[in-house]
Amino acid sequence: RLGRRPVVIAGGVLIATGVALLLLLPGWPGPLVAQIVFGIGHGVYSTSNLALVAEVLPDNARNGRDLGVMNVAVAASQALGPLLGIAVASAGGDLRGVFAAAVLAALAGAGALLARR
């Protein structure tokens, strides 16, 4: 009933919350709670985001190609993310900068869905 967009946004916010918990609560059991929140967010985001993308594809005759482009975008971000993390950690000296950048990236991704067409 809600539609897919709010679910994807909620998943992104849960991912950001999980990473923020790692930043704010580095001692045990903080990482355990953070991983649980992050895992729920990732599961919600991943499944509903794919459904949302499939729902808004413009042309049924080219769905395979368009989903392939989405797959390349996901794979590219997974390949470039660690390199960006290394660069951020090197600039700041520890992982707090990486966690902060991850929180901002997750919130930016969720926020991008707020702009309706």
MOPAC internal coordinates of N, CA, C and O (Angstrom, degrees):
PM7 1SCF
backbone

  N    0.0000 0     0.00 0     0.00 0    0    0    0
  C    1.4470 1     0.00 0     0.00 0    1    0    0
  C    1.5173 1   112.26 1     0.00 0    2    1    0
  O    1.2310 1   120.95 1   146.46 1    3    2    1
  N    1.3127 1   115.79 1   -33.54 1    3    2    1
  C    1.4640 1   119.64 1  -179.69 1    5    3    2
  C    1.5220 1   112.36 1   -71.02 1    6    5    3
  O    1.2310 1   120.59 1   151.83 1    7    6    5
  N    1.3036 1   116.48 1   -28.17 1    7    6    5
  C    1.4546 1   120.37 1  -170.21 1    9    7    6
  C    1.5177 1   108.78 1    92.77 1   10    9    7
  O    1.2310 1   121.20 1   -10.29 1   11   10    9
  N    1.3077 1   115.31 1   169.71 1   11   10    9
  C    1.4660 1   119.17 1  -175.58 1   13   11   10
  C    1.5218 1   113.31 1   -82.62 1   14   13   11
  O    1.2310 1   120.12 1   148.70 1   15   14   13
  N    1.2969 1   117.38 1   -31.30 1   15   14   13
  C    1.4623 1   120.72 1  -175.33 1   17   15   14
  C    1.5303 1   113.16 1   -57.56 1   18   17   15
  O    1.2310 1   118.66 1   130.95 1   19   18   17
  N    1.3377 1   120.17 1   -49.05 1   19   18   17
  C    1.4751 1   118.66 1   178.80 1   21   19   18
  C    1.5282 1   112.85 1   -62.84 1   22   21   19
  O    1.2310 1   120.22 1   148.61 1   23   22   21
  N    1.3230 1   117.19 1   -31.39 1   23   22   21
  C    1.4589 1   120.10 1   179.33 1   25   23   22
  C    1.5303 1   110.20 1   -69.11 1   26   25   23
  O    1.2310 1   120.46 1   138.98 1   27   26   25
  N    1.3300 1   116.73 1   -41.02 1   27   26   25
  C    1.4659 1   120.47 1   177.44 1   29   27   26
  C    1.5278 1   110.04 1   -64.61 1   30   29   27
  O    1.2310 1   120.43 1   137.64 1   31   30   29
  N    1.3235 1   116.79 1   -42.36 1   31   30   29
  C    1.4712 1   120.62 1   178.25 1   33   31   30
  C    1.5267 1   109.98 1   -61.94 1   34   33   31
  O    1.2310 1   120.32 1   135.65 1   35   34   33
  N    1.3392 1   116.99 1   -44.35 1   35   34   33
  C    1.4687 1   120.33 1   178.69 1   37   35   34
  C    1.5251 1   111.03 1   -61.37 1   38   37   35
  O    1.2310 1   120.20 1   140.57 1   39   38   37
  N    1.3357 1   117.23 1   -39.43 1   39   38   37
  C    1.4616 1   120.33 1   176.69 1   41   39   38
  C    1.5195 1   111.56 1   -61.46 1   42   41   39
  O    1.2310 1   120.16 1   136.62 1   43   42   41
  N    1.3243 1   117.29 1   -43.38 1   43   42   41
  C    1.4607 1   120.80 1   178.02 1   45   43   42
  C    1.5177 1   112.46 1   -63.36 1   46   45   43
  O    1.2310 1   120.77 1   140.01 1   47   46   45
  N    1.3263 1   116.13 1   -39.99 1   47   46   45
  C    1.4667 1   120.04 1   178.58 1   49   47   46
  C    1.5319 1   110.29 1   -67.53 1   50   49   47
  O    1.2310 1   119.82 1   141.86 1   51   50   49
  N    1.3334 1   117.94 1   -38.14 1   51   50   49
  C    1.4637 1   120.48 1   176.58 1   53   51   50
  C    1.5279 1   111.24 1   -65.32 1   54   53   51
  O    1.2310 1   120.42 1   141.28 1   55   54   53
  N    1.3196 1   116.80 1   -38.72 1   55   54   53
  C    1.4717 1   119.71 1   176.00 1   57   55   54
  C    1.5261 1   109.54 1   -61.40 1   58   57   55
  O    1.2310 1   120.53 1   132.39 1   59   58   57
  N    1.3227 1   116.59 1   -47.61 1   59   58   57
  C    1.4683 1   120.57 1   179.32 1   61   59   58
  C    1.5290 1   110.76 1   -60.93 1   62   61   59
  O    1.2310 1   120.17 1   140.35 1   63   62   61
  N    1.3174 1   117.28 1   -39.65 1   63   62   61
  C    1.4600 1   121.12 1   179.18 1   65   63   62
  C    1.5274 1   111.25 1   -64.55 1   66   65   63
  O    1.2310 1   120.60 1   137.31 1   67   66   65
  N    1.3303 1   116.47 1   -42.69 1   67   66   65
  C    1.4603 1   119.85 1   178.16 1   69   67   66
  C    1.5209 1   112.25 1   -61.21 1   70   69   67
  O    1.2310 1   120.71 1   136.75 1   71   70   69
  N    1.3188 1   116.26 1   -43.25 1   71   70   69
  C    1.4688 1   119.48 1   179.25 1   73   71   70
  C    1.5246 1   110.37 1   -69.41 1   74   73   71
  O    1.2310 1   120.11 1   142.05 1   75   74   73
  N    1.3329 1   117.40 1   -37.95 1   75   74   73
  C    1.4671 1   120.21 1   177.73 1   77   75   74
  C    1.5215 1   111.05 1   -63.00 1   78   77   75
  O    1.2310 1   120.45 1   144.51 1   79   78   77
  N    1.3342 1   116.75 1   -35.49 1   79   78   77
  C    1.4664 1   119.23 1   176.58 1   81   79   78
  C    1.5229 1   111.33 1   -64.14 1   82   81   79
  O    1.2310 1   120.14 1   143.56 1   83   82   81
  N    1.3293 1   117.33 1   -36.44 1   83   82   81
  C    1.4693 1   119.22 1   175.14 1   85   83   82
  C    1.5252 1   110.92 1   -62.74 1   86   85   83
  O    1.2310 1   121.05 1   142.92 1   87   86   85
  N    1.3167 1   115.59 1   -37.08 1   87   86   85
  C    1.4640 1   120.52 1  -179.97 1   89   87   86
  C    1.5305 1   111.13 1   -70.43 1   90   89   87
  O    1.2310 1   120.78 1   139.39 1   91   90   89
  N    1.3291 1   116.12 1   -40.61 1   91   90   89
  C    1.4590 1   120.46 1  -174.16 1   93   91   90
  C    1.5270 1   114.26 1   -87.65 1   94   93   91
  O    1.2310 1   120.31 1   150.45 1   95   94   93
  N    1.3354 1   117.01 1   -29.55 1   95   94   93
  C    1.4686 1   121.37 1  -176.81 1   97   95   94
  C    1.5251 1   110.42 1  -125.65 1   98   97   95
  O    1.2310 1   119.88 1  -108.22 1   99   98   97
  N    1.3416 1   117.84 1    71.78 1   99   98   97
  C    1.4712 1   119.41 1  -176.18 1  101   99   98
  C    1.5220 1   113.79 1   -72.82 1  102  101   99
  O    1.2310 1   119.76 1   162.41 1  103  102  101
  N    1.3293 1   118.07 1   -17.59 1  103  102  101
  C    1.4624 1   120.71 1  -179.39 1  105  103  102
  C    1.5200 1   111.23 1   -89.76 1  106  105  103
  O    1.2310 1   121.49 1   -24.49 1  107  106  105
  N    1.3413 1   114.75 1   155.51 1  107  106  105
  C    1.4598 1   121.11 1  -177.97 1  109  107  106
  C    1.5202 1   110.66 1   -61.69 1  110  109  107
  O    1.2310 1   117.63 1   -42.24 1  111  110  109
  N    1.2991 1   122.13 1   137.76 1  111  110  109
  C    1.4590 1   131.11 1     7.53 1  113  111  110
  C    1.5317 1   113.35 1   -96.57 1  114  113  111
  O    1.2310 1   119.96 1  -160.22 1  115  114  113
  N    1.3331 1   117.69 1    19.78 1  115  114  113
  C    1.4619 1   121.33 1   179.65 1  117  115  114
  C    1.5166 1   114.42 1   -51.92 1  118  117  115
  O    1.2310 1   119.43 1   130.32 1  119  118  117
  N    1.3355 1   118.69 1   -49.68 1  119  118  117
  C    1.4687 1   119.12 1   179.53 1  121  119  118
  C    1.5309 1   113.60 1   -61.73 1  122  121  119
  O    1.2310 1   120.14 1   147.93 1  123  122  121
  N    1.3251 1   117.33 1   -32.07 1  123  122  121
  C    1.4655 1   119.99 1   178.13 1  125  123  122
  C    1.5299 1   110.41 1   -66.42 1  126  125  123
  O    1.2310 1   120.72 1   131.99 1  127  126  125
  N    1.3190 1   116.23 1   -48.01 1  127  126  125
  C    1.4682 1   120.56 1   178.51 1  129  127  126
  C    1.5245 1   109.81 1   -63.61 1  130  129  127
  O    1.2310 1   120.58 1   137.71 1  131  130  129
  N    1.3275 1   116.50 1   -42.29 1  131  130  129
  C    1.4630 1   120.53 1   179.87 1  133  131  130
  C    1.5244 1   111.36 1   -60.78 1  134  133  131
  O    1.2310 1   120.24 1   137.92 1  135  134  133
  N    1.3259 1   117.15 1   -42.08 1  135  134  133
  C    1.4662 1   120.44 1  -179.69 1  137  135  134
  C    1.5158 1   111.63 1   -67.13 1  138  137  135
  O    1.2310 1   120.01 1   143.65 1  139  138  137
  N    1.3131 1   117.59 1   -36.35 1  139  138  137
  C    1.4618 1   120.50 1   177.54 1  141  139  138
  C    1.5222 1   110.36 1   -64.91 1  142  141  139
  O    1.2310 1   120.39 1   132.74 1  143  142  141
  N    1.3278 1   116.86 1   -47.26 1  143  142  141
  C    1.4717 1   120.57 1   179.48 1  145  143  142
  C    1.5258 1   110.04 1   -64.54 1  146  145  143
  O    1.2310 1   120.30 1   135.17 1  147  146  145
  N    1.3266 1   117.03 1   -44.83 1  147  146  145
  C    1.4690 1   120.62 1   178.80 1  149  147  146
  C    1.5236 1   110.84 1   -61.24 1  150  149  147
  O    1.2310 1   119.92 1   135.88 1  151  150  149
  N    1.3296 1   117.77 1   -44.12 1  151  150  149
  C    1.4583 1   121.59 1  -178.84 1  153  151  150
  C    1.5183 1   112.61 1   -62.53 1  154  153  151
  O    1.2310 1   120.49 1   137.65 1  155  154  153
  N    1.3270 1   116.67 1   -42.35 1  155  154  153
  C    1.4667 1   119.74 1   176.44 1  157  155  154
  C    1.5231 1   109.79 1   -62.95 1  158  157  155
  O    1.2310 1   120.43 1   134.63 1  159  158  157
  N    1.3259 1   116.78 1   -45.37 1  159  158  157
  C    1.4638 1   120.53 1   179.10 1  161  159  158
  C    1.5174 1   112.45 1   -61.55 1  162  161  159
  O    1.2310 1   120.52 1   137.71 1  163  162  161
  N    1.3166 1   116.61 1   -42.29 1  163  162  161
  C    1.4650 1   120.24 1  -179.59 1  165  163  162
  C    1.5282 1   110.93 1   -65.21 1  166  165  163
  O    1.2310 1   120.60 1   138.67 1  167  166  165
  N    1.3154 1   116.45 1   -41.33 1  167  166  165
  C    1.4592 1   119.74 1   178.10 1  169  167  166
  C    1.5175 1   112.31 1   -63.72 1  170  169  167
  O    1.2310 1   120.79 1   135.00 1  171  170  169
  N    1.3232 1   116.10 1   -45.00 1  171  170  169
  C    1.4693 1   120.74 1   178.86 1  173  171  170
  C    1.5294 1   109.95 1   -63.69 1  174  173  171
  O    1.2310 1   120.63 1   132.66 1  175  174  173
  N    1.3308 1   116.41 1   -47.34 1  175  174  173
  C    1.4591 1   120.76 1  -177.68 1  177  175  174
  C    1.5251 1   111.91 1   -63.49 1  178  177  175
  O    1.2310 1   120.42 1   131.63 1  179  178  177
  N    1.3139 1   116.80 1   -48.37 1  179  178  177
  C    1.4617 1   120.43 1  -174.24 1  181  179  178
  C    1.5191 1   112.54 1   -61.73 1  182  181  179
  O    1.2310 1   120.46 1   132.16 1  183  182  181
  N    1.3175 1   116.73 1   -47.84 1  183  182  181
  C    1.4645 1   118.99 1  -176.89 1  185  183  182
  C    1.5201 1   111.84 1   -71.26 1  186  185  183
  O    1.2310 1   120.18 1   136.80 1  187  186  185
  N    1.3123 1   117.27 1   -43.20 1  187  186  185
  C    1.4614 1   118.69 1  -176.70 1  189  187  186
  C    1.5282 1   111.65 1   -76.57 1  190  189  187
  O    1.2310 1   119.28 1   150.80 1  191  190  189
  N    1.3230 1   118.97 1   -29.20 1  191  190  189
  C    1.4566 1   120.79 1   178.62 1  193  191  190
  C    1.5255 1   110.98 1   -66.17 1  194  193  191
  O    1.2310 1   120.18 1   136.86 1  195  194  193
  N    1.3203 1   117.26 1   -43.14 1  195  194  193
  C    1.4596 1   119.97 1   178.07 1  197  195  194
  C    1.5217 1   110.72 1   -62.17 1  198  197  195
  O    1.2310 1   120.51 1   138.57 1  199  198  197
  N    1.3292 1   116.63 1   -41.43 1  199  198  197
  C    1.4647 1   120.09 1   178.38 1  201  199  198
  C    1.5271 1   110.47 1   -65.12 1  202  201  199
  O    1.2310 1   120.11 1   140.66 1  203  202  201
  N    1.3233 1   117.39 1   -39.34 1  203  202  201
  C    1.4619 1   120.84 1   178.59 1  205  203  202
  C    1.5244 1   110.96 1   -64.04 1  206  205  203
  O    1.2310 1   120.36 1   136.16 1  207  206  205
  N    1.3201 1   116.93 1   -43.84 1  207  206  205
  C    1.4640 1   120.61 1   179.34 1  209  207  206
  C    1.5260 1   110.35 1   -63.18 1  210  209  207
  O    1.2310 1   120.32 1   135.82 1  211  210  209
  N    1.3189 1   116.99 1   -44.18 1  211  210  209
  C    1.4637 1   120.32 1   179.98 1  213  211  210
  C    1.5306 1   111.20 1   -63.85 1  214  213  211
  O    1.2310 1   120.71 1   148.55 1  215  214  213
  N    1.3162 1   116.25 1   -31.45 1  215  214  213
  C    1.4575 1   120.98 1  -179.08 1  217  215  214
  C    1.5266 1   112.54 1   -70.35 1  218  217  215
  O    1.2310 1   119.88 1   147.73 1  219  218  217
  N    1.3125 1   117.84 1   -32.27 1  219  218  217
  C    1.4580 1   120.60 1  -174.10 1  221  219  218
  C    1.5265 1   114.09 1  -101.72 1  222  221  219
  O    1.2310 1   120.04 1  -169.33 1  223  222  221
  N    1.3257 1   117.54 1    10.67 1  223  222  221
  C    1.4593 1   119.57 1   177.92 1  225  223  222
  C    1.5284 1   109.70 1   -62.52 1  226  225  223
  O    1.2310 1   120.25 1   -43.99 1  227  226  225
  N    1.3222 1   117.13 1   136.01 1  227  226  225
  C    1.4612 1   119.84 1  -170.92 1  229  227  226
  C    1.5322 1   115.64 1   -75.87 1  230  229  227
  O    1.2310 1   119.56 1   149.98 1  231  230  229
  N    1.3229 1   118.44 1   -30.02 1  231  230  229
  C    1.4553 1   119.83 1  -171.92 1  233  231  230
  C    1.5248 1   109.65 1  -138.36 1  234  233  231
  O    1.2310 1   120.51 1   -61.00 1  235  234  233
  N    1.3335 1   116.63 1   119.00 1  235  234  233
  C    1.4643 1   120.39 1  -178.04 1  237  235  234
  C    1.5259 1   112.64 1   -60.78 1  238  237  235
  O    1.2310 1   120.03 1   151.83 1  239  238  237
  N    1.3113 1   117.54 1   -28.17 1  239  238  237
  C    1.4641 1   120.64 1  -178.81 1  241  239  238
  C    1.5304 1   111.59 1   -71.07 1  242  241  239
  O    1.2310 1   120.00 1   161.72 1  243  242  241
  N    1.3283 1   117.61 1   -18.28 1  243  242  241
  C    1.4696 1   121.22 1  -177.00 1  245  243  242
  C    1.5243 1   112.99 1  -119.30 1  246  245  243
  O    1.2310 1   120.29 1  -158.74 1  247  246  245
  N    1.3193 1   117.04 1    21.26 1  247  246  245
  C    1.4741 1   119.96 1  -178.26 1  249  247  246
  C    1.5215 1   112.31 1   -59.68 1  250  249  247
  O    1.2310 1   120.03 1   138.70 1  251  250  249
  N    1.3268 1   117.55 1   -41.30 1  251  250  249
  C    1.4591 1   120.65 1  -179.67 1  253  251  250
  C    1.5154 1   112.06 1   -60.83 1  254  253  251
  O    1.2310 1   120.91 1   135.44 1  255  254  253
  N    1.3153 1   115.87 1   -44.56 1  255  254  253
  C    1.4668 1   119.82 1   178.90 1  257  255  254
  C    1.5270 1   110.91 1   -63.98 1  258  257  255
  O    1.2310 1   120.72 1   135.75 1  259  258  257
  N    1.3337 1   116.23 1   -44.25 1  259  258  257
  C    1.4642 1   119.77 1  -177.89 1  261  259  258
  C    1.5268 1   111.57 1   -66.54 1  262  261  259
  O    1.2310 1   119.97 1   140.78 1  263  262  261
  N    1.3214 1   117.66 1   -39.22 1  263  262  261
  C    1.4671 1   119.97 1   176.24 1  265  263  262
  C    1.5262 1   110.86 1   -68.03 1  266  265  263
  O    1.2310 1   120.28 1   149.55 1  267  266  265
  N    1.3258 1   117.08 1   -30.45 1  267  266  265
  C    1.4616 1   120.52 1   174.58 1  269  267  266
  C    1.5160 1   111.42 1   -65.74 1  270  269  267
  O    1.2310 1   120.38 1   140.77 1  271  270  269
  N    1.3288 1   116.87 1   -39.23 1  271  270  269
  C    1.4676 1   120.76 1   176.38 1  273  271  270
  C    1.5246 1   109.83 1   -63.42 1  274  273  271
  O    1.2310 1   120.48 1   139.10 1  275  274  273
  N    1.3306 1   116.70 1   -40.90 1  275  274  273
  C    1.4631 1   119.41 1   177.32 1  277  275  274
  C    1.5256 1   110.73 1   -63.12 1  278  277  275
  O    1.2310 1   120.31 1   139.36 1  279  278  277
  N    1.3244 1   117.01 1   -40.64 1  279  278  277
  C    1.4541 1   121.17 1   178.64 1  281  279  278
  C    1.5292 1   111.47 1   -61.61 1  282  281  279
  O    1.2310 1   120.42 1   138.91 1  283  282  281
  N    1.3158 1   116.81 1   -41.09 1  283  282  281
  C    1.4634 1   120.65 1   177.39 1  285  283  282
  C    1.5320 1   110.08 1   -64.44 1  286  285  283
  O    1.2310 1   120.18 1   140.01 1  287  286  285
  N    1.3246 1   117.26 1   -39.99 1  287  286  285
  C    1.4685 1   120.47 1   179.08 1  289  287  286
  C    1.5297 1   110.72 1   -63.23 1  290  289  287
  O    1.2310 1   120.45 1   137.91 1  291  290  289
  N    1.3213 1   116.74 1   -42.09 1  291  290  289
  C    1.4693 1   120.25 1   178.69 1  293  291  290
  C    1.5235 1   110.20 1   -66.05 1  294  293  291
  O    1.2310 1   120.36 1   134.03 1  295  294  293
  N    1.3296 1   116.91 1   -45.97 1  295  294  293
  C    1.4642 1   120.49 1  -179.12 1  297  295  294
  C    1.5316 1   111.32 1   -64.01 1  298  297  295
  O    1.2310 1   120.26 1   141.07 1  299  298  297
  N    1.3245 1   117.11 1   -38.93 1  299  298  297
  C    1.4661 1   120.23 1   179.37 1  301  299  298
  C    1.5201 1   111.08 1   -64.50 1  302  301  299
  O    1.2310 1   120.43 1   138.23 1  303  302  301
  N    1.3294 1   116.78 1   -41.77 1  303  302  301
  C    1.4630 1   118.50 1   179.92 1  305  303  302
  C    1.5321 1   110.85 1   -67.61 1  306  305  303
  O    1.2310 1   120.06 1   145.24 1  307  306  305
  N    1.3226 1   117.49 1   -34.76 1  307  306  305
  C    1.4604 1   119.70 1   177.64 1  309  307  306
  C    1.5280 1   111.54 1   -70.62 1  310  309  307
  O    1.2310 1   120.31 1   151.68 1  311  310  309
  N    1.3111 1   117.01 1   -28.32 1  311  310  309
  C    1.4642 1   120.30 1   178.00 1  313  311  310
  C    1.5249 1   111.48 1   -80.43 1  314  313  311
  O    1.2310 1   120.37 1   142.97 1  315  314  313
  N    1.3272 1   116.89 1   -37.03 1  315  314  313
  C    1.4659 1   120.50 1  -176.90 1  317  315  314
  C    1.5315 1   112.84 1   -86.38 1  318  317  315
  O    1.2310 1   119.95 1   157.16 1  319  318  317
  N    1.3221 1   117.70 1   -22.84 1  319  318  317
  C    1.4624 1   121.29 1  -179.21 1  321  319  318
  C    1.5213 1   113.75 1   -56.41 1  322  321  319
  O    1.2310 1   119.23 1   130.73 1  323  322  321
  N    1.3278 1   119.07 1   -49.27 1  323  322  321
  C    1.4652 1   119.00 1   178.30 1  325  323  322
  C    1.5331 1   113.14 1   -61.66 1  326  325  323
  O    1.2310 1   120.30 1   144.02 1  327  326  325
  N    1.3154 1   117.02 1   -35.98 1  327  326  325
  C    1.4721 1   119.13 1   177.75 1  329  327  326
  C    1.5243 1   110.73 1   -65.36 1  330  329  327
  O    1.2310 1   120.86 1   138.80 1  331  330  329
  N    1.3303 1   115.96 1   -41.20 1  331  330  329
  C    1.4584 1   119.58 1   176.99 1  333  331  330
  C    1.5289 1   110.28 1   -65.09 1  334  333  331
  O    1.2310 1   120.50 1   140.84 1  335  334  333
  N    1.3360 1   116.64 1   -39.16 1  335  334  333
  C    1.4566 1   120.60 1   177.52 1  337  335  334
  C    1.5186 1   112.14 1   -61.39 1  338  337  335
  O    1.2310 1   120.52 1   138.37 1  339  338  337
  N    1.3249 1   116.61 1   -41.63 1  339  338  337
  C    1.4602 1   120.54 1   177.63 1  341  339  338
  C    1.5234 1   110.63 1   -62.93 1  342  341  339
  O    1.2310 1   120.62 1   137.89 1  343  342  341
  N    1.3227 1   116.41 1   -42.11 1  343  342  341
  C    1.4669 1   120.35 1   179.67 1  345  343  342
  C    1.5212 1   110.99 1   -64.33 1  346  345  343
  O    1.2310 1   120.12 1   136.62 1  347  346  345
  N    1.3271 1   117.38 1   -43.38 1  347  346  345
  C    1.4664 1   120.81 1   179.97 1  349  347  346
  C    1.5255 1   110.28 1   -66.62 1  350  349  347
  O    1.2310 1   120.12 1   136.57 1  351  350  349
  N    1.3430 1   117.38 1   -43.43 1  351  350  349
  C    1.4665 1   120.45 1   179.55 1  353  351  350
  C    1.5197 1   111.27 1   -64.69 1  354  353  351
  O    1.2310 1   120.51 1   142.21 1  355  354  353
  N    1.3179 1   116.63 1   -37.79 1  355  354  353
  C    1.4704 1   119.84 1   179.12 1  357  355  354
  C    1.5183 1   111.31 1   -66.41 1  358  357  355
  O    1.2310 1   120.39 1   143.02 1  359  358  357
  N    1.3176 1   116.86 1   -36.98 1  359  358  357
  C    1.4618 1   120.31 1  -179.23 1  361  359  358
  C    1.5228 1   111.43 1   -71.34 1  362  361  359
  O    1.2310 1   120.64 1   143.36 1  363  362  361
  N    1.3519 1   116.39 1   -36.64 1  363  362  361
  C    1.4616 1   119.65 1  -176.23 1  365  363  362
  C    1.5067 1   114.82 1   -98.37 1  366  365  363
  O    1.2310 1   119.84 1   163.52 1  367  366  365
  N    1.3174 1   117.91 1   -16.48 1  367  366  365
  C    1.4431 1   120.78 1   177.22 1  369  367  366
  C    1.5169 1   115.78 1    92.37 1  370  369  367
  O    1.2310 1   119.37 1   164.79 1  371  370  369
  N    1.3458 1   118.81 1   -15.21 1  371  370  369
  C    1.4623 1   119.87 1   178.34 1  373  371  370
  C    1.5337 1   109.72 1  -151.97 1  374  373  371
  O    1.2310 1   121.41 1     6.26 1  375  374  373
  N    1.3221 1   114.90 1  -173.74 1  375  374  373
  C    1.4597 1   119.58 1  -174.76 1  377  375  374
  C    1.5218 1   114.35 1   -84.73 1  378  377  375
  O    1.2310 1   119.79 1   172.95 1  379  378  377
  N    1.3153 1   118.00 1    -7.05 1  379  378  377
  C    1.4706 1   118.54 1   179.57 1  381  379  378
  C    1.5220 1   111.84 1   -62.03 1  382  381  379
  O    1.2310 1   120.49 1   142.54 1  383  382  381
  N    1.3012 1   116.68 1   -37.46 1  383  382  381
  C    1.4689 1   119.87 1   176.99 1  385  383  382
  C    1.5224 1   112.28 1   -66.37 1  386  385  383
  O    1.2310 1   120.82 1   143.81 1  387  386  385
  N    1.3324 1   116.04 1   -36.19 1  387  386  385
  C    1.4716 1   120.13 1   177.89 1  389  387  386
  C    1.5188 1   109.90 1   -65.94 1  390  389  387
  O    1.2310 1   120.57 1   135.44 1  391  390  389
  N    1.3463 1   116.52 1   -44.56 1  391  390  389
  C    1.4600 1   119.76 1   179.19 1  393  391  390
  C    1.5284 1   110.73 1   -63.88 1  394  393  391
  O    1.2310 1   120.18 1   138.25 1  395  394  393
  N    1.3258 1   117.25 1   -41.75 1  395  394  393
  C    1.4655 1   120.54 1   179.02 1  397  395  394
  C    1.5285 1   110.75 1   -63.26 1  398  397  395
  O    1.2310 1   120.16 1   138.04 1  399  398  397
  N    1.3248 1   117.30 1   -41.96 1  399  398  397
  C    1.4681 1   120.78 1   178.17 1  401  399  398
  C    1.5243 1   110.62 1   -65.09 1  402  401  399
  O    1.2310 1   120.15 1   142.81 1  403  402  401
  N    1.3334 1   117.32 1   -37.19 1  403  402  401
  C    1.4692 1   120.82 1   178.78 1  405  403  402
  C    1.5179 1   111.30 1   -66.65 1  406  405  403
  O    1.2310 1   120.24 1   140.24 1  407  406  405
  N    1.3352 1   117.15 1   -39.76 1  407  406  405
  C    1.4678 1   120.34 1   176.77 1  409  407  406
  C    1.5234 1   109.84 1   -60.97 1  410  409  407
  O    1.2310 1   120.60 1   133.16 1  411  410  409
  N    1.3243 1   116.46 1   -46.84 1  411  410  409
  C    1.4714 1   120.32 1  -179.45 1  413  411  410
  C    1.5249 1   111.56 1   -63.59 1  414  413  411
  O    1.2310 1   120.33 1   140.05 1  415  414  413
  N    1.3289 1   116.97 1   -39.95 1  415  414  413
  C    1.4651 1   119.93 1   179.67 1  417  415  414
  C    1.5231 1   111.26 1   -66.01 1  418  417  415
  O    1.2310 1   120.06 1   138.50 1  419  418  417
  N    1.3334 1   117.48 1   -41.50 1  419  418  417
  C    1.4674 1   120.68 1   178.99 1  421  419  418
  C    1.5197 1   111.01 1   -65.29 1  422  421  419
  O    1.2310 1   120.51 1   137.64 1  423  422  421
  N    1.3239 1   116.64 1   -42.36 1  423  422  421
  C    1.4715 1   119.46 1   178.19 1  425  423  422
  C    1.5241 1   111.61 1   -67.22 1  426  425  423
  O    1.2310 1   120.31 1   143.52 1  427  426  425
  N    1.3292 1   117.01 1   -36.48 1  427  426  425
  C    1.4708 1   120.10 1   177.02 1  429  427  426
  C    1.5286 1   111.27 1   -64.97 1  430  429  427
  O    1.2310 1   121.13 1   139.86 1  431  430  429
  N    1.3304 1   115.45 1   -40.14 1  431  430  429
  C    1.4695 1   119.16 1   177.90 1  433  431  430
  C    1.5164 1   111.85 1   -64.93 1  434  433  431
  O    1.2310 1   120.57 1   137.30 1  435  434  433
  N    1.3253 1   116.52 1   -42.70 1  435  434  433
  C    1.4644 1   119.88 1   177.68 1  437  435  434
  C    1.5214 1   110.62 1   -68.01 1  438  437  435
  O    1.2310 1   120.68 1   140.65 1  439  438  437
  N    1.3204 1   116.30 1   -39.35 1  439  438  437
  C    1.4611 1   120.37 1   179.57 1  441  439  438
  C    1.5135 1   113.77 1   -66.97 1  442  441  439
  O    1.2310 1   120.54 1   151.69 1  443  442  441
  N    1.3162 1   116.58 1   -28.31 1  443  442  441
  C    1.4677 1   119.43 1   178.92 1  445  443  442
  C    1.5221 1   111.60 1   -63.07 1  446  445  443
  O    1.2310 1   120.34 1   154.44 1  447  446  445
  N    1.3144 1   116.95 1   -25.56 1  447  446  445
  C    1.4605 1   119.95 1   179.24 1  449  447  446
  C    1.5172 1   112.62 1   -80.91 1  450  449  447
  O    1.2310 1   120.26 1   169.59 1  451  450  449
  N    1.3165 1   117.11 1   -10.41 1  451  450  449
  C    1.4580 1   119.52 1   178.14 1  453  451  450
  C    1.5248 1   112.12 1   -73.20 1  454  453  451
  O    1.2310 1   120.75 1   155.69 1  455  454  453
  N    1.3316 1   116.17 1   -24.31 1  455  454  453
  C    1.4686 1   120.10 1   178.99 1  457  455  454
  C    1.5295 1   107.87 1   -76.72 1  458  457  455
  O    1.2310 1   120.54 1   -74.54 1  459  458  457
  N    1.2878 1   116.58 1   105.46 1  459  458  457
  C    1.4746 1   121.16 1  -178.75 1  461  459  458
  C    1.5039 1   110.64 1   -87.74 1  462  461  459
  O    1.2310 1   122.37 1   -31.74 1  463  462  461
  N    1.3315 1   113.06 1   148.26 1  463  462  461
  C    1.4571 1   118.31 1   175.84 1  465  463  462
  C    1.5014 1   109.84 1   -93.84 1  466  465  463
  O    1.2310 1   120.10 1   180.00 1  467  466  465

